[in-house]
Amino acid sequence: MKKLVLLSFVIITFFGCGDEIRFNTPAMQANREGETWRATYFAADIDFGGFLVEGGMGLEVLQLVTPTDGTGTFSLGENSSAYAVFRDFDGTVYSTRNNPDPSVSIYPVEGTISVQEIDNNADPKLISGEFNFTAFSEDGLRSVNFIDGVFNRVSLIGGLEVIND
């Protein structure tokens, strides 16, 4: 009887669930304000000589913009040509181009976007990297923080439009 149970377990383990295993690649996700934020759709574009990486979940949209279309780490902040924009479910737009109100923070906006890999052999091309930032609303009174962010094998398909911040 033990042999039959063991044999059944082995058969189910190897053959029963084979089609149900899925890997989370490609992906775009981060830790937003202490909670996992995982995009349900994502794409990338080359605009204005740099990358635009976009991911969204429901009404929320996150965009990462770099000044060049190559690998590298780009600092985010007041005088940077790289920036991040997040539009919340209620339409509030947060940007690393906005400075915090002095009553909220005396520290300037900071963060990075790091494009680590471009797969030119794929069709369409794929890009991967990491990001982290704190962005502020236009009035500087509200903020959103993304840490440990990754975009992995996101397709360069084009047709994206930058969120006005």
C-alpha positions in Angstrom: 0.0 0.0 0.0 2.9 2.4 0.8 4.4 1.7 -2.6 1.1 2.6 -4.3 0.7 5.8 -2.4 4.4 6.8 -3.1 4.0 5.9 -6.8 0.8 8.0 -7.0 2.5 10.9 -5.4 5.5 10.7 -7.8 3.2 10.5 -10.9 1.1 13.5 -9.7 4.2 15.5 -8.9 5.9 15.0 -12.2 3.0 14.8 -14.6 0.0 16.4 -13.0 1.0 20.0 -12.7 3.4 20.4 -15.5 1.4 22.9 -17.5 0.5 25.1 -14.5 4.0 26.3 -13.7 4.6 29.9 -14.8 7.5 32.3 -14.3 7.0 36.0 -13.7 9.0 37.2 -16.7 8.6 39.7 -18.2 7.6 41.9 -15.3 7.6 45.3 -13.7 7.2 45.6 -10.0 8.4 47.4 -6.9 7.8 48.0 -3.2 5.5 51.0 -3.1 5.0 52.5 0.4 5.7 49.2 2.0 3.4 47.2 -0.3 4.2 45.1 -3.4 3.1 46.9 -6.5 3.1 44.7 -9.6 2.2 46.0 -13.0 -0.4 44.0 -14.9 0.7 45.5 -18.2 4.0 47.0 -19.3 5.8 48.2 -22.4 8.6 50.4 -23.5 9.3 52.9 -26.2 12.2 55.0 -27.5 11.2 58.6 -27.4 13.3 61.8 -27.6 16.5 59.7 -27.8 15.8 57.8 -24.6 13.7 55.1 -23.1 10.1 55.4 -21.8 9.3 52.3 -19.7 5.6 52.1 -18.6 3.7 49.8 -16.4 0.2 49.9 -15.0 -2.2 48.3 -12.7 -5.8 49.3 -13.0 -5.9 53.1 -13.2 -2.4 53.5 -11.8 0.4 54.1 -14.3 4.2 54.3 -13.6 6.6 55.8 -16.2 10.4 55.8 -16.2 12.1 58.1 -18.6 15.8 58.1 -19.5 17.7 60.7 -21.5 19.5 58.0 -23.7 18.6 54.7 -25.2 21.6 52.8 -23.8 22.5 51.0 -20.6 23.5 53.1 -17.6 22.4 54.5 -14.3 20.5 57.8 -14.4 20.1 59.9 -11.3 16.7 61.5 -10.7 16.2 64.9 -9.2 15.5 68.6 -9.8 18.1 69.2 -12.6 18.1 65.7 -14.1 16.9 64.9 -17.6 15.8 61.4 -16.4 12.6 61.3 -14.4 9.8 59.1 -13.0 6.1 59.8 -13.0 3.3 58.0 -11.2 -0.4 58.6 -11.8 -2.5 57.2 -8.9 -5.9 55.7 -9.1 -7.5 59.0 -8.3 -5.6 60.9 -11.1 -3.0 62.5 -8.8 0.3 62.8 -10.6 3.6 62.5 -8.7 6.9 63.3 -10.4 10.5 63.4 -9.5 10.5 66.8 -11.3 8.4 68.3 -8.5 10.1 69.5 -5.4 8.7 68.8 -1.9 7.0 71.6 0.0 9.4 72.6 2.8 6.8 71.7 5.4 6.9 68.1 4.1 10.6 67.5 3.5 13.7 69.6 3.4 15.5 66.9 1.4 15.5 67.2 -2.4 14.0 64.6 -4.8 16.3 61.7 -5.4 16.3 58.2 -7.0 17.8 56.3 -9.9 16.8 54.4 -13.0 19.3 51.8 -14.1 19.0 50.2 -17.5 21.1 47.1 -17.2 20.4 45.0 -20.2 19.1 45.5 -23.8 18.4 42.4 -25.7 18.8 43.4 -29.3 18.5 39.8 -30.5 14.8 39.6 -29.5 12.0 40.8 -31.7 10.8 43.1 -30.4 13.9 44.2 -28.4 13.7 43.8 -24.6 15.1 45.9 -21.8 15.7 45.2 -18.1 16.8 47.2 -15.2 16.1 48.6 -11.7 14.6 51.8 -10.2 13.9 53.5 -6.9 12.6 57.0 -6.2 10.5 59.4 -4.2 8.2 61.6 -6.2 6.0 64.5 -5.2 2.6 65.9 -6.3 2.7 69.3 -8.1 2.0 71.2 -4.9 4.8 69.2 -3.1 2.5 68.2 -0.2 2.1 64.6 -1.1 4.6 62.0 -2.0 4.9 58.4 -3.2 8.0 56.2 -2.7 9.1 53.2 -4.8 12.0 51.0 -3.8 13.5 47.8 -5.0 11.9 48.3 -8.4 12.6 46.1 -11.3 11.6 45.9 -15.0 12.5 42.6 -16.6 12.4 41.8 -20.3 10.0 44.6 -21.1 9.2 44.8 -24.9 10.1 47.9 -26.9 6.9 48.1 -28.8 6.4 51.9 -29.2 3.3 54.0 -29.2 3.5 55.2 -25.6 2.8 58.8 -24.6 4.5 60.5 -21.7 2.2 61.5 -18.8 2.2 65.3 -18.4 3.6 66.1 -15.0 
